[in-house]
Structures are given as structure tokens and as C-alpha cells.
Amino acid sequence: MPEVTLRPVSSPVGADPTVVGPYLASVLGDDRWREVTVELIAAGMSNLTYVVTPSGGTPEESVILRRPPTGAVLATAHDMAREHRVISALGPTAVPVPRTLHLCTDTDVLGAPFYVMERVFGLHVVDRIPAGYADEPARRRAIGEGLVDVLADLHAVDPQAVGLGDFGRPEGFMARQVRRWTQQWEATRDRDRPGLDALAARLAETVPAGQRTGIVHGDFRLDNCLLDPDRPGGVRAVLDWEMSTLGDPLADLGMLHVYWPQAGEPSVAGQSTVTALEGFPTRAEVAARYAERSGLDLADLNWYVGFAYFKFAAIVAGIVARSAAGAMAGKDTSGYADRIDPCVERGRAALDDGVL
């Protein structure tokens, strides 16, 4: 069986164990947490994720702590209370999420809000699938179809029924999204990029009418999920909910297309190419399965993919800005600025030529 845990790789910048331990012992009512080890996980380019283990404890006894990046330049993008709230609300649904344990909004503790959740053990696939897990094309297809099914399950959740009726402002969602990411790009622009400006303007002029309001993850992709190590196609947990809100579900499908390279395609945005392996569904098959599961009309999918590339470009620009400000704690961001223009070209191509 392949290794299924995330590997700690760095010192705990932003989560001092001499502070975290006594705090958890107090709020969890268990003195075993008074002394802990804290390890930063090599995953994510925004909020920081740590494994916290009580002194002498086993990996199964550890928990996960999430906090914003140290010195964040766009703090409103790292709302721990919102992330904690949506994961807690989805706990009883068909969407697999970790169980939340505690939310701390007192910035005097770690310098920023943070929350603690159970540690889910699953297979974290980033750049490759470990040998022995999904060697056959049929198993890789099952992984792809399982991801699509979880996304459809998320979008089928009634926000009111799980206490998230006020989690966002779905009216005019996509128009606001275009404005929001345009503003983020303008706040973090590294240099003049007329192609990105033109793509933003074009998207703003052609926003489609939404069909349904749902809970939107905001960054749904293979490496934001933990897979069932014993059953290819099963998903143990969906992670990284920092961009979640109420809005147009097709925004998630558009972003999933950005993270779904096919055989023979370059990775223009630095995303994983795992989905290009034989057996994974094509993007057309992903869209068809999602349409069948969700009942949504995908006639405007090209616009959503174009927007997703634009959003990705703005996110990368934000990463470049945070890196320049020294706020990326142990992350290698070299070459990220070179990913922006290829994303812009893919976004333009989606609008002009289509994606399916």
C-alpha cells in the first residue's frame, strides 16, 4: 500500500509549539496537548497547514491546524471563520470533509485567526500516482469520475438546509467575481500586462446568466482532495475551502477544467499533469458526467473556463506579490511570474475557440 500521509517538511513558522500546545490543552480539555510537535505541510500556496501531535503521541492522535500566511498582503482572502464554518456545515452531508474541533478568532494567540480539525488519512496525489494504487486505466478513470461526483454532490447541497443560507450573495455572483479578481490583479500587478487587462474587460462584458445557486468550493481539483487509499474513486476529504461561498456552481467546473490537462498538452499554469495519464476522463467526458449528475446546461461553459484562467492568473499574481513581501513561509515561487501570460492566452482561447 502506498504512503498515504502528507509529509512534514519545514519548521513551524507561524505556529509556535510552545503556544499551540498549552492553548490546545486548554480548549480541548486534555493535558496531553500541553507539549506538542508542530510541522508545516508542503501543500497549498495560501493558507498554511500544520500537523500538530501531542508529545509521545502517534500520527493517528495528531490534528491539523490552519492559519493565514504570515504577513499576508490581502488578509481578506484568508478568512478562517468562513472556512471553519463551511466545513462544519458540510459534515453531515454527502460531501467528505474533516471534522472541525476548534476555531480561534483571538489574534493574540498566533497573530492571526486559526482553526483545528481532525487529521484525515488519505492519498494526496500531486504530481504522480504512487505505484500499486491505480496502475490500470479503469482505476484512473474511477478517480476522475469520483472527483466529478463529489463536485456534483457539493452543488446538490441545499445551503439553507445546512445553515449556509447567508454564506454569500449569489445574486450577480459572476459579475462580482470578475470585478473582485480584476481588483486583486490591479492590487498585485507585477508589471504592465495588457492581455490580462483585455481578458478582464471582455469577461466583464459577457457574463452569462446563472442557472442555480449552490455552495461553491472555489478551487476544486485533484490535489485539494484526499483519496481513499483502498478504493480508487473514493474521496476521503475535500480540503482548502478558503475561497468557498454561495454562487454559480459552474465556476467550480470551469476551474476544474484548468486543472485537467489532457494527453499531449503542456502544463501552462504549473498544474499537475496526472489527469493526462491513460484512463482519466477527458474534459469533455468530465463535463458530460457533471451535466448528467447536476442537470445543468453547459452551453456557456467556455465562458466559465475563460474566467477560470483569468482567476488563476490573478491568483498567481497574488502569490508573486506575497513572495516578494516575504510571506510565503518555505514555498518555492521561482518562475511563477512566467505562468501569468500563458494563462491569459488559454483564457482568450477558451472564449474564442471553445474547450470541448
C-alpha positions as CSV (number, residue, x, y, z in Angstrom):
1,M,0.0,0.0,0.0
2,P,1.4,3.4,-0.9
3,E,2.3,6.1,1.7
4,V,-0.9,8.0,2.4
5,T,0.1,10.8,4.8
6,L,1.3,14.2,4.0
7,R,5.0,14.7,4.8
8,P,6.1,17.5,7.1
9,V,9.0,19.4,5.5
10,S,9.7,22.6,7.4
11,S,9.9,24.4,10.7
12,P,6.6,25.6,12.2
13,V,6.7,29.3,11.1
14,G,3.5,30.9,12.3
15,A,2.6,28.2,14.8
16,D,4.9,28.2,17.8
17,P,4.6,24.8,19.6
18,T,5.1,26.4,23.0
19,V,2.0,28.5,22.3
20,V,-0.1,25.9,20.4
21,G,0.4,23.1,22.9
22,P,-0.9,24.9,26.1
23,Y,-3.7,26.6,24.1
24,L,-5.0,23.2,22.7
25,A,-4.7,21.6,26.2
26,S,-7.0,24.4,27.5
27,V,-9.6,24.5,24.7
28,L,-9.7,20.7,24.2
29,G,-9.7,20.0,27.9
30,D,-6.8,17.5,27.6
31,D,-3.4,18.0,29.2
32,R,-1.8,15.6,26.7
33,W,-1.7,18.5,24.3
34,R,0.4,20.7,26.6
35,E,3.6,19.7,24.8
36,V,3.3,19.2,21.1
37,T,5.3,19.0,17.9
38,V,4.2,21.2,15.0
39,E,5.2,20.6,11.4
40,L,4.4,22.6,8.3
41,I,2.9,20.6,5.5
42,A,4.2,21.1,1.9
43,A,0.8,21.7,0.4
44,G,-1.1,24.9,-0.6
45,M,0.2,28.3,-1.7
46,S,-2.1,30.4,0.5
47,N,-3.3,29.4,4.0
48,L,-0.7,27.4,6.0
49,T,-1.5,23.9,7.2
50,Y,0.3,22.2,10.1
51,V,0.3,18.7,11.7
52,V,0.1,19.0,15.5
53,T,1.0,15.9,17.5
54,P,0.9,15.6,21.3
55,S,4.2,14.7,22.9
56,G,4.7,11.0,22.6
57,G,1.6,10.7,20.5
58,T,1.0,8.6,17.4
59,P,0.2,10.0,13.9
60,E,-3.4,8.9,14.5
61,E,-3.7,11.2,17.5
62,S,-2.5,14.3,15.6
63,V,-4.7,17.1,14.4
64,I,-4.5,19.7,11.6
65,L,-4.1,23.5,12.3
66,R,-4.9,26.0,9.6
67,R,-4.0,29.7,9.6
68,P,-3.4,32.5,7.1
69,P,0.1,33.1,5.7
70,T,2.4,35.1,7.8
71,G,2.4,38.7,6.8
72,A,-0.5,38.3,4.3
73,V,-0.8,41.3,2.0
74,L,-4.5,40.5,1.2
75,A,-5.8,39.4,4.5
76,T,-9.5,39.4,3.5
77,A,-8.7,36.4,1.2
78,H,-7.8,34.2,4.3
79,D,-10.9,34.2,6.4
80,M,-10.5,31.3,8.9
81,A,-14.0,31.7,10.3
82,R,-15.6,31.2,6.9
83,E,-13.5,28.2,6.1
84,H,-14.3,26.6,9.5
85,R,-18.0,27.4,9.1
86,V,-18.4,25.7,5.7
87,I,-16.5,22.6,6.7
88,S,-18.6,22.3,9.9
89,A,-21.8,22.7,8.0
90,L,-21.0,20.1,5.4
91,G,-20.1,17.5,8.0
92,P,-23.5,15.8,7.9
93,T,-23.8,15.8,4.1
94,A,-22.5,13.5,1.4
95,V,-19.5,15.8,0.8
96,P,-16.5,14.3,2.5
97,V,-14.8,16.9,4.9
98,P,-12.7,16.7,8.1
99,R,-14.4,17.1,11.4
100,T,-13.7,20.5,12.9
101,L,-12.6,20.8,16.5
102,H,-12.0,24.4,17.4
103,L,-12.0,27.9,15.9
104,C,-9.8,30.7,17.5
105,T,-10.5,34.3,16.5
106,D,-8.2,35.8,19.1
107,T,-5.3,37.1,17.1
108,D,-3.2,37.5,20.3
109,V,-2.6,33.7,20.3
110,L,-0.8,33.1,17.0
111,G,-1.0,36.6,15.4
112,A,-4.0,35.6,13.2
113,P,-7.2,33.6,13.5
114,F,-6.9,29.8,13.1
115,Y,-8.8,26.6,13.4
116,V,-8.2,23.0,14.3
117,M,-9.7,19.9,12.6
118,E,-9.2,16.2,12.6
119,R,-6.4,14.7,10.6
120,V,-7.9,12.6,7.7
121,F,-5.6,9.9,6.4
122,G,-5.8,9.6,2.6
123,L,-3.8,9.6,-0.5
124,H,-2.6,13.1,-1.6
125,V,-1.9,13.0,-5.3
126,V,0.0,16.0,-6.6
127,D,2.5,15.1,-9.4
128,R,2.2,11.4,-9.7
129,I,0.0,8.4,-8.6
130,P,2.0,6.0,-6.4
131,A,2.8,2.6,-7.9
132,G,0.3,0.0,-6.9
133,Y,-2.6,2.3,-6.4
134,A,-4.1,2.9,-9.8
135,D,-1.9,1.2,-12.3
136,E,-4.8,0.2,-14.5
137,P,-6.7,2.7,-16.8
138,A,-10.0,1.7,-15.3
139,R,-8.9,2.7,-11.8
140,R,-7.6,6.0,-13.1
141,R,-11.0,6.6,-14.7
142,A,-12.6,5.8,-11.4
143,I,-10.5,8.5,-9.7
144,G,-11.6,11.1,-12.3
145,E,-15.3,10.1,-12.1
146,G,-15.2,10.1,-8.3
147,L,-13.9,13.7,-8.3
148,V,-16.7,14.8,-10.6
149,D,-19.3,13.0,-8.5
150,V,-18.1,14.7,-5.3
151,L,-18.3,18.1,-7.1
152,A,-21.9,17.4,-8.2
153,D,-22.7,16.2,-4.6
154,L,-21.4,19.5,-3.3
155,H,-23.5,21.5,-5.7
156,A,-26.6,19.5,-4.8
157,V,-26.4,20.6,-1.1
158,D,-29.2,23.0,-0.2
159,P,-27.4,25.9,1.5
160,Q,-30.4,26.7,3.7
161,A,-30.7,23.2,4.9
162,V,-27.2,23.2,6.3
163,G,-27.3,26.7,7.8
164,L,-25.4,28.4,5.0
165,G,-28.2,30.4,3.6
166,D,-26.4,33.6,4.3
167,F,-22.9,32.3,3.4
168,G,-22.7,34.6,0.3
169,R,-24.5,36.9,-2.1
170,P,-25.4,34.7,-5.0
171,E,-27.2,37.4,-7.0
172,G,-24.8,38.8,-9.5
173,F,-22.1,36.4,-8.3
174,M,-20.1,36.0,-11.5
175,A,-20.1,39.7,-12.3
176,R,-18.8,40.4,-8.8
177,Q,-16.2,37.6,-9.3
178,V,-14.9,39.3,-12.4
179,R,-14.7,42.6,-10.5
180,R,-13.1,41.0,-7.5
181,W,-10.3,39.3,-9.3
182,T,-9.7,42.3,-11.6
183,Q,-9.2,44.3,-8.4
184,Q,-6.9,41.7,-7.0
185,W,-4.8,41.7,-10.1
186,E,-4.7,45.5,-10.0
187,A,-3.6,45.4,-6.4
188,T,-0.8,42.9,-7.1
189,R,0.3,43.6,-10.7
190,D,4.0,43.0,-11.2
191,R,4.2,44.8,-14.5
192,D,2.1,46.0,-17.4
193,R,0.1,43.1,-18.9
194,P,-2.3,44.4,-21.5
195,G,-3.5,40.9,-22.4
196,L,-4.7,40.3,-18.8
197,D,-6.4,43.7,-18.7
198,A,-8.2,42.9,-22.0
199,L,-9.3,39.5,-20.8
200,A,-10.8,41.0,-17.7
201,A,-12.7,43.6,-19.7
202,R,-14.0,41.0,-22.1
203,L,-15.3,38.8,-19.4
204,A,-17.0,41.7,-17.7
205,E,-18.9,42.4,-20.9
206,T,-20.1,38.9,-21.5
207,V,-21.2,37.5,-18.1
208,P,-23.8,34.7,-18.6
209,A,-27.0,34.4,-16.6
210,G,-26.6,31.8,-13.8
211,Q,-28.9,28.8,-13.6
212,R,-28.6,27.8,-9.9
213,T,-27.2,28.9,-6.6
214,G,-25.0,26.4,-4.7
215,I,-22.1,26.1,-2.4
216,V,-19.0,26.9,-4.5
217,H,-15.7,25.5,-3.4
218,G,-13.6,28.0,-5.4
219,D,-10.6,25.8,-6.0
220,F,-11.8,22.3,-6.5
221,R,-9.2,20.0,-8.0
222,L,-7.4,16.6,-7.6
223,D,-4.7,17.8,-5.2
224,N,-7.2,19.6,-2.9
225,C,-8.7,16.2,-2.1
226,L,-7.5,13.2,-0.1
227,L,-8.3,9.9,-2.0
228,D,-9.4,6.7,-0.4
229,P,-6.2,4.6,-0.3
230,D,-8.1,1.4,-0.5
231,R,-10.6,2.3,-3.2
232,P,-9.6,4.3,-6.3
233,G,-12.6,6.6,-7.0
234,G,-13.4,7.2,-3.3
235,V,-12.6,10.6,-1.8
236,R,-11.8,10.7,1.9
237,A,-11.9,14.5,2.2
238,V,-12.1,17.7,0.2
239,L,-9.7,20.3,1.6
240,D,-8.8,24.1,1.2
241,W,-12.2,25.8,1.5
242,E,-10.8,29.3,1.8
243,M,-12.5,30.5,-1.4
244,S,-15.9,28.9,-0.7
245,T,-19.1,30.9,-0.9
246,L,-22.6,30.8,-2.4
247,G,-22.7,31.3,-6.1
248,D,-22.7,29.8,-9.5
249,P,-21.7,26.1,-9.4
250,L,-20.3,26.3,-13.0
251,A,-17.5,28.4,-11.6
252,D,-16.1,25.3,-10.0
253,L,-16.5,23.2,-13.1
254,G,-14.6,25.9,-15.1
255,M,-11.8,25.9,-12.6
256,L,-11.6,22.1,-12.7
257,H,-11.0,22.3,-16.4
258,V,-8.0,24.5,-15.8
259,Y,-6.6,21.8,-13.6
260,W,-7.4,19.0,-16.0
261,P,-4.6,18.7,-18.7
262,Q,-5.2,16.1,-21.3
263,A,-2.6,13.8,-23.1
264,G,-0.2,15.8,-25.2
265,E,-1.0,19.2,-23.6
266,P,1.7,21.3,-21.8
267,S,1.1,22.4,-18.2
268,V,0.9,26.1,-18.9
269,A,0.0,27.1,-15.4
270,G,2.3,24.7,-13.5
271,Q,-0.7,22.4,-12.6
272,S,-0.3,18.7,-12.2
273,T,-0.4,16.6,-15.4
274,V,-1.7,13.4,-13.6
275,T,-5.1,13.7,-15.5
276,A,-3.2,13.3,-18.8
277,L,-2.5,9.7,-17.9
278,E,-4.3,7.0,-19.8
279,G,-7.7,6.2,-18.3
280,F,-8.6,9.6,-16.9
281,P,-11.7,11.0,-18.4
282,T,-11.2,13.8,-21.0
283,R,-12.5,17.2,-20.2
284,A,-15.5,16.5,-22.5
285,E,-16.2,13.4,-20.5
286,V,-15.9,15.3,-17.2
287,A,-18.4,17.9,-18.5
288,A,-20.8,15.2,-19.7
289,R,-20.7,13.3,-16.4
290,Y,-21.2,16.5,-14.4
291,A,-24.1,17.6,-16.6
292,E,-25.8,14.3,-16.1
293,R,-25.3,14.4,-12.3
294,S,-26.2,18.0,-11.9
295,G,-28.8,18.6,-14.6
296,L,-27.2,21.9,-15.5
297,D,-26.9,23.2,-19.1
298,L,-23.2,23.6,-20.1
299,A,-23.8,25.8,-23.2
300,D,-21.8,28.7,-21.5
301,L,-19.0,26.5,-20.2
302,N,-16.4,28.2,-22.4
303,W,-17.0,31.5,-20.6
304,Y,-16.5,29.8,-17.2
305,V,-13.3,28.2,-18.4
306,G,-12.1,31.6,-19.7
307,F,-12.9,33.2,-16.4
308,A,-11.1,30.4,-14.5
309,Y,-7.9,31.0,-16.4
310,F,-8.3,34.7,-15.7
311,K,-8.8,34.0,-12.0
312,F,-5.8,31.6,-12.0
313,A,-3.7,34.4,-13.5
314,A,-4.8,36.8,-10.7
315,I,-4.1,34.2,-8.1
316,V,-0.6,33.6,-9.4
317,A,0.0,37.4,-9.4
318,G,-1.1,37.4,-5.7
319,I,1.4,34.6,-4.9
320,V,4.2,36.5,-6.7
321,A,3.3,39.6,-4.6
322,R,3.2,37.7,-1.3
323,S,6.5,36.0,-2.2
324,A,8.1,39.4,-2.8
325,A,6.8,40.5,0.6
326,G,8.4,37.5,2.3
327,A,5.0,35.9,3.2
328,M,5.3,32.5,1.6
329,A,6.9,30.6,4.5
330,G,9.0,27.9,2.9
331,K,7.5,27.9,-0.5
332,D,9.5,28.0,-3.8
333,T,7.8,30.5,-6.1
334,S,10.5,30.9,-8.6
335,G,9.1,31.1,-12.1
336,Y,5.6,31.9,-11.0
337,A,5.5,35.3,-12.8
338,D,6.2,33.4,-16.1
339,R,2.9,31.5,-15.7
340,I,0.6,34.5,-15.9
341,D,0.7,35.2,-19.7
342,P,0.1,31.6,-20.8
343,C,-3.0,31.5,-18.5
344,V,-4.2,34.7,-20.2
345,E,-3.7,33.1,-23.7
346,R,-5.6,30.0,-22.6
347,G,-8.4,32.1,-21.2
348,R,-8.7,34.1,-24.5
349,A,-8.6,30.8,-26.5
350,A,-11.4,29.4,-24.4
351,L,-13.6,32.3,-25.3
352,D,-12.7,32.3,-29.0
353,D,-12.3,28.6,-29.8
354,G,-14.1,26.7,-27.0
355,V,-12.8,24.0,-24.7
356,L,-14.8,20.8,-25.6
